[in-house]
Amino acid sequence: MWRSGMMFHSRRRALLLLAAAVLTACGEEAAGPYLDYAGGGFVFNYRTANHYYGLVVRQKKPLPENSSFEVRFEVPGGEQVQEEPARAGRLQYKFQTGDLEGIEAGHPYRVVVILRAAGGQEIERLEKRFTTTVDQSKLPAKPLVTGPGYQPAEP
């Protein structure tokens, strides 16, 4: 009888410790960030003579309902701003600039990703800098190829 009572208390203690660990883990997730940087950088396409940069962010936990992203890219001569709604079930978001002119090698270009609540207030902010080793002067003056099959461009 004594052994069965001791075994009951041991199981009960183990279940309580397991429940405490699960609840603690849930609390940490709720307090942590929503987003994480997943990758990014510059793309230099000599065939089509364009240059742009971008990044990918992934969600670490479910985003608030009706939230949205505001992304601010530093570009030569100013800033490009993009807005995109968050979508339920989507785990990654890709953002990129349009084609750029005047990119300088070695310059750290800044991008800011802001997660906004439905009312517009900022929930979270990620900042990252990207540097390219190739500047605009290395791009061909016009695309070397055209079309989806990369046919040679007309001279």
N, C-alpha and C positions, 0 to 999 in steps of 0.2 A: 504494500500500500504506500509505504514511504517513497519507493522508487517511482511509482506512477505519478504521485503528486509532484515530485521533483522534475519529472519529465514534462509534466504539464506546464510548470513555471518556466522551464527552459524554452519550450516552444513559444509560450506567450511572450517571453522576453525577446526571442528572435523575431517574432512577428512585429513587435513594437519597434525594434531597431530598424527593420526593413521599412516599415511605414514612415518612420522619421527620416530615413535616408531618401525615400521617394519624395516626401513633402519638401525636404530641403532642396533637392535637385529642381523641383518645380519652381520654387521661389527664386533660385538663382537665374533660371531661364527668363522669368518674368522681369527681373531687374536688369538683365543684360541688354546689349544693343540689338536693334532689329536687323541691321545690315552689316555686311562685311565685303571688303574689296576682294574680287575673285581674279582679276587680271586686266590687262590693258596695255596700251602703248601706241606708238606711231606706225602707220602703214604708208610705205613709200612704193607706189606702183609705177615703175618706169614704163611699162607697156601702155598704160592709159594716161600717163603723165599727170597723176594726181597724188596728193599727199593729205592725210587726215590723221586724227587720233581719236581714241575712245577708251572706254573701260566697261567692265562688267561688274555688277554688284549682285550679291546673292542675299536672300533673306535668311536670317538665323532663327527667326520665330515668326509666327503669323503677323502680318501687318494690320494696323487698325483699319476698320471698315471705312471705305470712301477716302482713303489717304491718297496722296499723289507725290510725284517726284518733281523737283525743280533741279535742273543740272546747268551749271554755269562753267563754260569752257573759256579759258583765256586763249585768245587767238591773236595773230599779228594785227595790230590796229584796233583792238577792242575785245569784245566778248560775244560769244554765241550762247543763247539761253534756250533751253528746251524744257517742256513740261509734258509729263505723261502720268496718267492715272495708274495706281497700283491695281492689280487684278488678282482676285482670289484664285489660289491654286498655282499661280506663277511663282517660281522659285528664283529665277535669275532675270536681270534686266540689263540690256545692252544699250549703251549710249555712245554716240560718236558725232564728231563735227561733220560739217559738209567739207567739200574740197577747200583746201587752204592755199593762200598765196602769201609769200614772204616769210616762210618758216626759217628760223635761224638755228643752226646746229649749236648744241651746248646750252641753249636757253631753257630753263625749267618752266614749262607751261603748266599752269594750275587749273585743276578742275575741282569743282565743289558739287557734291550731290546732297540735296536737302530733301528729307522726308517730311512732308507736311500732313497735318491732320485735316479732316474734312472742312474745318473752319478756317484753314490757312495757316495756323500756328505751326512753327517749326518743332518737330519731334526729335529729329536726329540730323547730324551733319557729318559727312565724310569729306575729307580733303586729300588730294593726291597731286603730285607733280610728275610730269613726264618730260623727258629730255630726248631729243633725237640727235643722232650723230651725222645726219644728212640734211643739208639745207636746200632751199628752193633752187639754188643755182645748179644743182646736180640733176634736176629733172629735165627731160627733153622739152623743147619748146612746144611741141604738139604731140599727141598720142602716136605711138609707133604702130599700133594696130587698131582696128575698128571691129565692132560687132561681137556677137557672142562666141564666134569661132576664132577670134583673134586674127582676122584677115589683115594682111599688111595695109597700112593706111595709104591713101593716095598721095603721091609726091606733090 
